Amino acid sequence: MKLSELISPDRLSGPDADITGLTLDSRAVQPGFLFAALPGLHVNGRDFIPQAIKAGASAILTEPGVDTGGVPAVFDEDPAARFARIAARFYPRQPEIIAAVTGTNGKSSTVDFLRQIWRDAGIDGASLGTLGVARGQGWVETGYTTPDAAAVHKALDALAVDNCTHLAMEASSHGLKQKRMDGVRVTLTGFTNLTQDHLDYHPDFADYFSSKLKLFLELAPDGSPTIINVDSEWGEQVAEKCSARGLDVIQVGWRGRDWRIREITPRAASQLVTLEVDGKTKRIELPLVGEFQVANAVGAAAMAVHSGVTQDAALASVGKLKGVPGRLELAARTSNGCPVLVDFAHTPDGLDKLIRAVRPHTRGRVVIVFGCGGDRDPTKRKPMGEIAVKLADHAIVTDDNPRSEDAATIRAKIMEGAIGAEEIGDRARAIRTALHQLKPGDTLLLAGKGHETGQKIGDVTYPFDDREEARKAVAGMEGDHG
């Protein structure tokens, strides 16, 4: 495709060029590619322009005033937004229905529940986010919540070419602020909740909130449906701003005007839920534990209805939902019947909800193993320690993904709040220790890493999966008793 077809010709500096691909990673440049030299948090893409040119870049997108070595250039004051629009033209096809969900917790479960409901209704749908791309029974890991703009539009184009008509996708605050979703033809939107997270990236909570709002105030089409959980002041604020903008607001949750949760009765491995939907009482059994999963399922059902699924079909599907990888996932069960559950909870609110979720389903003690990631918001470490010792019966503080930070320093900060907790840096040993402490009726929670299959220490990612470690440890215990 000609560069002049991707931009307004008056924006082109230099001769026209044939463009065969797009990337913002200079290491991925191939002959004929457009290289987007975008400013980043730690590095600036303009520093890698010579490397991109050497690799055969046909054009450079960057900020005004940057030397592109005579290669055809596109200069823009907001190159990230321009890159997204270029990607949307280079990969022009998209699924007919695109549901985008934002919030701190619950995005992954909500978009996958929506995909499952569509599948039950005979709709060929997919989900895209932290867990990768899911369609049918398969998953393809991507390693990020919202991919870069080129990856987003390439994925949308590929799905549309393959006759996928519906897509549910996560919209992260990073992705929204960095314009990665610009050009995505969103048809409906959703909001789960908002709690402390990513303050290592956002300067303050106000910036985090305003980044989330971009989905509703900038990307959602006028009059489009938006499904908002209003069980918090943030949800109420989102609902008010969406109403003021003219979106069709559907409120869900305990305080929801349209889909109201009336009662939840925990069972051993499920929950009986009484809802009031459009003024009518509905009763369903959700085959998952945890009150927060009810909120995710109800939000997904409401989104399904506003994407064309009948209400009866959506509610019937809720009764068949399967949990997503690493979200309250049953990894193993000890010989004395204790469940070992793995969850991605890595924020104070997420940890709080996780422990409270399993309490009604636990006869004995709740034991938790958790840590905090390095190079991430350090202010949540002590509060997470406080929550763990307050709500669980026993807590073991261990390493998560230390990254470039000193692991012992991270644990020390958690231990300031986790008074009385046990500290075991080696995560595998922490899991084994916790398992040996379990008594009949207890539940073990392994929190923070969820579906992840690696542990990042320094610049190296070592193979590590909480689920596999739990299964190995349980098998070892049974061998000891054999």
Stockholm file with secondary structure:
# STOCKHOLM 1.0

chainA/1-482         MKLSELISPDRLSGPDADITGLTLDSRAVQPGFLFAALPGLHVNGRDFIPQAIKAGASAILTEPGVDTGGVPAVFDEDPAARFARIAARFYPRQPEIIAAVTGTNGKSSTVDFLRQIWRDAGIDGASLGTLGVARGQGWVETGYTTPDAAAVHKALDALAVDNCTHLAMEASSHGLKQKRMDGVRVTLTGFTNLTQDHLDYHPDFADYFSSKLKLFLELAPDGSPTIINVDSEWGEQVAEKCSARGLDVIQVGWRGRDWRIREITPRAASQLVTLEVDGKTKRIELPLVGEFQVANAVGAAAMAVHSGVTQDAALASVGKLKGVPGRLELAARTSNGCPVLVDFAHTPDGLDKLIRAVRPHTRGRVVIVFGCGGDRDPTKRKPMGEIAVKLADHAIVTDDNPRSEDAATIRAKIMEGAIGAEEIGDRARAIRTALHQLKPGDTLLLAGKGHETGQKIGDVTYPFDDREEARKAVAGMEGDHG
#=GR chainA/1-482 SS CBHHHHSCGGGEESSCCBCCEEESCGGGCCTTEEEECCBCSSCBGGGGHHHHHHTTCSEEEECTTCCCTTSCEEECSSHHHHHHHHHHHHSCCCCSEEEEEESSSSHHHHHHHHHHHHHHTTCCEEEEETTEEEETTEEECCSSSSCCHHHHHHHHHHHHHTTCCEEEEECCHHHHHTTTTTTCCCCEEEECCCCSCCTTTSSSHHHHHHHHHHIIIIISCTTCEEEEECSSHHHHHHHHHHHHHTCEEEEEETTCSSEEEEEEEECSSCEEEEEEETTEEEEEEESSCCHHHHHHHHHHHHHHHTTTCCHHHHHHHHTTCCCCTTSSEEEEECTTCCEEEEECCCSHHHHHHHHHHHGGGCSSCEEEEECCCTTSCGGGHHHHHHHHHHHSSEEEECCSCCBTSCHHHHHHHHHHHCTTCEECCSHHHHHHHHHHHCCTTCEEEEESCTTCCEEEETTEEEECCHHHHHHHHHHHHHHHHC
#=GC SS_cons         CBHHHHSCGGGEESSCCBCCEEESCGGGCCTTEEEECCBCSSCBGGGGHHHHHHTTCSEEEECTTCCCTTSCEEECSSHHHHHHHHHHHHSCCCCSEEEEEESSSSHHHHHHHHHHHHHHTTCCEEEEETTEEEETTEEECCSSSSCCHHHHHHHHHHHHHTTCCEEEEECCHHHHHTTTTTTCCCCEEEECCCCSCCTTTSSSHHHHHHHHHHIIIIISCTTCEEEEECSSHHHHHHHHHHHHHTCEEEEEETTCSSEEEEEEEECSSCEEEEEEETTEEEEEEESSCCHHHHHHHHHHHHHHHTTTCCHHHHHHHHTTCCCCTTSSEEEEECTTCCEEEEECCCSHHHHHHHHHHHGGGCSSCEEEEECCCTTSCGGGHHHHHHHHHHHSSEEEECCSCCBTSCHHHHHHHHHHHCTTCEECCSHHHHHHHHHHHCCTTCEEEEESCTTCCEEEETTEEEECCHHHHHHHHHHHHHHHHC
//
